Amino acid sequence: MPRKVKEAADLAGVSVRTLHHYDRIGLLVPAAVSEAGYRLYGEEDLDRLQQILFFRELGFPLEKIKEILDSPSFDRKEALELQQKALIEKRERLGRMIGTIDKTIQSLKGEIKMNEQEKFDGFDFSKNPYEEEARKRWGDEPVDRQNENLQKIGKGGREELGREMDIQFRKLASLMQLPPDSEEVQQAVAQWHDMLNGMGYTYSPEAFKGLGQLYIQDERFTETMDGYGEGFARFMADAMEIRADRLS
């Protein structure tokens, strides 16, 4: 039985706004619309929503999820097997991290002494093996295209690109005293967005927002960004999210 957007949202445990957003970016467009204009989600739509939520749980950006699900070679059963394996491994890693927390608390109480390796048991942010596996199975043409373009411009071109990025960051850092939604900041962020889009890969609003979140979620990015000023990573993430939402 087709479900209205509120019913589908309640069933999946997401917000109506989330489903509207998925519809807007073409990630989950309901199969039918009622005579009154309501979105109607059929069984295939709900199956696709399940896939979206599984991939989200594994840390895939929405743009990547859309690329995978729209791939002609996508196989739902194969995807579920991959997701099952990935979630089991994630559960095991989280279990090790919880154990690390327990040991750290005991260490702070003076009950045990931890060595350096034990302090980081369960942590590994160096790569996402599930996304790498997805790339192998269903392709990742946009990323490959961007890498090819970066290779084409050569070392000199990459160095020039690095200088341009530095200029953009310095300009944005000089505006940190202003609110992220101010006209001056948003104009500068728009220039940053345009520059990224000129690197051989189109950053959709969702991808642009995701990049901003990476600045604060990955400590390596945060450390580099905050070299332009304390709190710059957070400032950029907020400003990029505002621009993305305005473009959506």
Residue, then its C-alpha position, 0 to 999 in steps of 0.5 A: m500500500p502506498r504511503k504518504v510522506k509522513e507515514a514513510a518518514d515515521l516508518a523509516g525513523v527519519s524526518v519529513r524534511t529529510l524525505h523532501h530533501y531526498d526528493r529534491i536532489g533526486l535521491l529518492v523520488p516517489a513513484a506516484v503523487s496523489e490527486a491531492g498532490y501528496r507524495l506516495y511511496g510504494e514498495e520499491d521506494l521504501d526498498r530504495l530508502q532502506q538502501i539509502l539508510f544502510f549506506r548512510e550508516l556506513g558513512f557514505p555521502l548522499e551524492k555517492i549513495k545516489e551514484i551507487l543506486d543509479s548505477p546500471s550494475f547495482d545489485r541490491k542483494e550484493a549490496l545487502e551482503l556488503q552492508q551486512k559484512a560492513l556493519i558487523e565489522k563496525r559493531e566489532r570495532l565499536g566494541r573495541m572502542i567501548g573497551t578502550i573507554d572502559k580501560t581509560i576510565q580505569s587508568l584515570k582512577g589509577e587501577i590499571k596502566m595502559n600502553e600507547q597502543e591500547k589507548f587507540d584500540g578500535f580507532d582507524f580513520s585512515k580509510n573507509p574500506y566499505e566505500e572502497e569496496a563499493r567503488k570496485r563493485w559499482g564504479d566511481e567515475p566522478v572521483d576518477r575523473q577528478n584524479e585524472n584532471l589533477q594528473k593532467i595539469g601536472k606538478g606545476g598546475r597542482e602547485e598553482l592550485g595549492r596557491e590559489m586555495d591558500i589565497q581563498f582560505r586566507k580571504l575567508a579567514s579574514l572574515m571570521q569576525l562576521p557571521p557565516d550567513s553574512e553577505e560578505v562571507q557567502q560571497a567568498v564561500a561562493q568563490w570557493h565553491d566555484m573554484l572547487n567546481g573548476m577542478g574537474y568535479t561538480y560539487s553538488p550542494e550536498a557534496f559541498k556541505g559534506l566537504g565542510q563537515l569533513y573539515i570538522q570531523d577529520e582531525r587532520f583537516t581540522e588541524t590544517m584548516d585551523g592553521y589559518g585561525e583558531g576555529f576556522a574549520r568550524f567557521m568554514a563548515d557552517a558557512m558551506e552548509i548555509r550556502a548548500d542549503r540555499l542552493s538546495 
